[in-house]
Amino acid sequence: MLRLHGYWRSSTSYRVRLALNLKRLDHENVPVNLLAGEQRGEGYRALNPFAGVPVLEADGAVRAQSMAILEWLDERYPERPLLPEGIEERFAARELASAIATELHAPLNLPVLQYLKHDLGHAQADVDLWYWHWLEKTLTGVEARLAQRGSGDFLFGAPGYFECVALPQLYNARRFAFDLSGYPRLTRIEAACLDLPEFLAAHPDHQPEASGTTISPRPAP
């Protein structure tokens, strides 16, 4: 049994939930409450010294870092691959996914936002401006690449590596009221993915821990 330790709204946990669902791999979800600081507890740090989510327990080993986990899943379970076959197509998927994972997740993750607000004393309006600035910078480049490739409902013929990384970031963008009207190719991919059961099941609003919270609206195509 695969065991995924994650937080329901964590974009990195969401990435791995998507990958597991697309590969149709049975797994157990183990909630880690980031807001309560469970990731900093001694027991959890024994699993993951990086004190973050997700963590995947599989084959008697514990694995951290979502992008590395996606690659490992594709190598360990080659059926229903996340990455396309051709070397140039694989590069295209990695290029776009890496832009989101490195240029966006790093400055926009929860510890950074908490540091800006609580340690440096910035108002929420300032934090929102920070968030929007980095979203605009990177999503503009991603949208341009998608236009160059003439992408349709997905980067390639079916959702995979790129979509596993893009969908969580678009979910976060909507939570922060970022205007996505200028990103028609990204939102087309988002809408196509959210019509699939694998994506609906992995969506943060459909996790058990979401009970009692305000549910995000389904994005329009």
Phi, psi and omega per residue, in radians:
M1 nan 2.306 3.021
L2 -1.464 2.406 3.121
R3 -2.135 2.131 -3.137
L4 -1.893 1.998 3.049
H5 -1.579 2.113 -3.103
G6 -2.808 3.029 3.087
Y7 -1.951 2.417 -2.955
W8 -1.044 -0.576 -3.115
R9 -1.750 0.006 3.111
S10 -1.197 2.227 3.141
S11 -1.162 -0.569 3.136
T12 -1.243 -0.667 3.051
S13 -1.130 -0.701 3.125
Y14 -1.062 -0.718 3.098
R15 -0.961 -0.843 -3.050
V16 -1.272 -0.633 3.037
R17 -1.005 -0.756 3.118
L18 -1.071 -0.812 -3.122
A19 -1.073 -0.772 3.130
L20 -1.086 -0.703 3.135
N21 -1.196 -0.747 3.138
L22 -1.104 -0.576 3.099
K23 -1.510 -0.050 3.119
R24 1.001 0.809 3.136
L25 -1.748 2.093 3.073
D26 -1.101 2.390 -3.128
H27 -2.717 2.781 3.072
E28 -1.818 2.281 3.061
N29 -1.610 2.206 3.126
V30 -1.988 1.906 -3.071
P31 -1.176 2.429 3.016
V32 -2.205 2.026 -3.068
N33 -1.481 1.774 -3.124
L34 -1.177 -0.636 -3.106
L35 -1.155 -0.507 3.096
A36 -1.528 -0.043 3.099
G37 1.364 0.331 -3.110
E38 -1.059 -0.490 -3.121
Q39 -1.182 -0.295 -3.139
R40 -1.673 -0.047 -3.141
G41 -1.209 2.717 -3.085
E42 -1.051 -0.717 -3.123
G43 -1.113 -0.737 -3.132
Y44 -1.255 -0.659 3.118
R45 -1.087 -0.458 3.067
A46 -1.150 -0.538 3.059
L47 -1.376 -0.773 -3.039
N48 -2.410 1.743 -3.129
P49 -1.129 -0.232 3.066
F50 -1.340 -0.192 3.094
A51 0.976 0.820 3.098
G52 -2.517 -3.120 3.074
V53 -2.105 2.717 0.054
P54 -1.600 2.957 2.922
V55 -2.239 2.348 3.099
L56 -2.030 2.125 3.028
E57 -1.673 2.151 -3.104
A58 -2.793 2.475 3.088
D59 0.942 0.630 3.085
G60 1.315 0.189 -3.141
A61 -2.243 2.807 3.136
V62 -1.988 2.235 -3.060
R63 -2.178 2.370 3.106
A64 -2.080 3.056 3.124
Q65 1.279 1.900 -2.953
S66 -1.060 -0.718 -3.100
M67 -1.156 -0.688 3.069
A68 -1.141 -0.632 3.109
I69 -1.129 -0.741 3.112
L70 -1.028 -0.768 3.132
E71 -1.135 -0.721 -3.132
W72 -1.118 -0.755 3.129
L73 -1.034 -0.689 -3.124
D74 -1.196 -0.579 3.123
E75 -1.393 -0.690 -3.086
R76 -1.311 -0.619 -3.119
Y77 -2.179 1.398 -2.995
P78 -1.210 -0.288 3.092
E79 -1.169 2.554 -3.084
R80 0.922 1.099 -3.033
P81 -1.115 2.547 3.055
L82 -1.419 -0.605 -3.130
L83 -1.705 2.477 3.127
P84 -1.218 3.000 -3.026
E85 -1.356 -0.757 -3.029
G86 -1.260 2.543 -3.079
I87 -1.109 -0.682 3.136
E88 -1.242 -0.631 3.097
E89 -1.191 -0.676 3.101
R90 -1.111 -0.699 3.097
F91 -1.109 -0.750 -3.133
A92 -1.033 -0.763 3.124
A93 -1.114 -0.767 -3.136
R94 -1.181 -0.664 -3.132
E95 -1.045 -0.887 -3.087
L96 -1.217 -0.718 3.123
A97 -1.142 -0.695 3.139
S98 -1.160 -0.628 3.090
A99 -1.023 -0.761 3.137
I100 -1.231 -0.781 -3.050
A101 -1.206 -0.609 -3.063
T102 -1.709 -0.737 -3.067
E103 -1.458 -0.409 -3.113
L104 -1.879 -0.883 -3.059
H105 -1.088 -0.683 -3.082
A106 -1.032 -0.894 -3.134
P107 -1.435 -0.145 -3.022
L108 -2.007 0.133 -3.106
N109 -1.372 2.940 -2.984
L110 -1.011 -0.810 -3.138
P111 -1.032 -0.649 3.122
V112 -1.166 -0.800 -3.122
L113 -1.124 -0.679 3.094
Q114 -1.145 -0.652 3.124
Y115 -1.142 -0.768 3.126
L116 -1.046 -0.748 -3.030
K117 -1.440 -0.848 -2.987
H118 -1.586 -0.679 -3.100
D119 -1.498 -0.717 -3.110
L120 -1.663 -0.155 3.003
G121 1.374 0.394 3.129
H122 -1.355 2.514 3.064
A123 -1.245 2.805 3.141
Q124 -1.041 -0.595 3.112
A125 -1.074 -0.657 3.096
D126 -1.187 -0.700 3.114
V127 -1.110 -0.695 3.100
D128 -1.092 -0.735 3.107
L129 -1.086 -0.716 3.061
W130 -1.002 -0.835 -3.107
Y131 -1.072 -0.852 -3.101
W132 -1.117 -0.655 -3.133
H133 -1.006 -0.858 -3.083
W134 -1.278 -0.608 3.057
L135 -1.047 -0.847 -3.107
E136 -1.068 -0.760 -3.109
K137 -1.014 -0.882 -3.015
T138 -1.482 -0.720 -3.134
L139 -1.134 -0.501 3.065
T140 -1.099 -0.737 3.086
G141 -1.161 -0.717 3.116
V142 -1.097 -0.784 3.129
E143 -1.053 -0.714 3.126
A144 -1.108 -0.730 3.100
R145 -1.093 -0.742 3.123
L146 -1.088 -0.673 3.101
A147 -1.143 -0.713 3.113
Q148 -1.061 -0.625 -3.122
R149 -1.478 -0.180 -3.097
G150 1.146 0.673 -3.059
S151 -1.134 2.662 3.112
G152 -1.968 -2.120 -3.118
D153 -1.196 -0.480 3.122
F154 -2.411 2.918 3.099
L155 -1.047 -0.738 3.048
F156 -2.160 -2.594 -3.023
G157 -1.319 -0.344 -3.110
A158 -2.566 2.748 3.128
P159 -1.163 2.568 -3.120
G160 -2.798 -2.388 -3.020
Y161 -0.924 -0.895 -3.114
F162 -1.090 -0.814 -3.101
E163 -1.114 -0.585 3.097
C164 -1.075 -0.512 -3.125
V165 -1.628 -0.630 -3.066
A166 -1.251 -0.768 -3.034
L167 -1.042 -0.771 3.105
P168 -1.079 -0.633 3.135
Q169 -1.217 -0.624 3.084
L170 -1.197 -0.613 3.039
Y171 -1.040 -0.797 3.122
N172 -1.149 -0.672 3.117
A173 -1.033 -0.726 3.125
R174 -1.196 -0.637 3.090
R175 -1.061 -0.584 -3.141
F176 -1.659 0.294 3.034
A177 0.995 0.631 3.083
F178 -1.374 2.373 -3.108
D179 -1.334 1.949 -3.123
L180 -1.743 0.195 -3.086
S181 -1.141 -0.386 3.137
G182 -1.561 0.212 -3.079
Y183 -2.220 1.144 -3.011
P184 -1.139 -0.585 -3.123
R185 -1.290 -0.709 3.081
L186 -1.098 -0.778 -3.111
T187 -1.261 -0.454 3.034
R188 -1.160 -0.767 3.094
I189 -1.092 -0.750 3.130
E190 -1.020 -0.845 -3.109
A191 -1.118 -0.705 3.128
A192 -1.124 -0.712 3.135
C193 -1.138 -0.729 -3.071
L194 -1.288 -0.022 2.972
D195 -1.557 -0.069 -3.074
L196 -1.757 2.430 -3.097
P197 -1.070 -0.557 -3.138
E198 -1.107 -0.628 -3.134
F199 -1.387 -0.667 3.107
L200 -1.099 -0.718 -3.123
A201 -1.163 -0.533 -3.109
A202 -1.524 -0.212 -3.042
H203 -1.046 2.420 -3.134
P204 -0.946 -0.711 -3.098
D205 -1.172 -0.217 3.135
H206 -1.813 0.189 3.082
Q207 -1.524 2.604 -3.123
P208 -0.974 -0.573 -3.093
E209 -1.239 -0.237 -3.132
A210 -1.329 -0.159 -3.104
S211 -0.990 2.262 3.111
G212 1.548 -0.026 3.108
T213 -1.769 2.918 3.085
T214 -1.315 2.159 -3.077
I215 -1.463 2.345 3.113
S216 -1.242 2.502 3.098
P217 -1.209 2.663 3.064
R218 -1.221 2.226 -3.124
P219 -1.131 2.497 3.085
A220 -1.312 2.627 3.084
P221 -1.055 nan nan
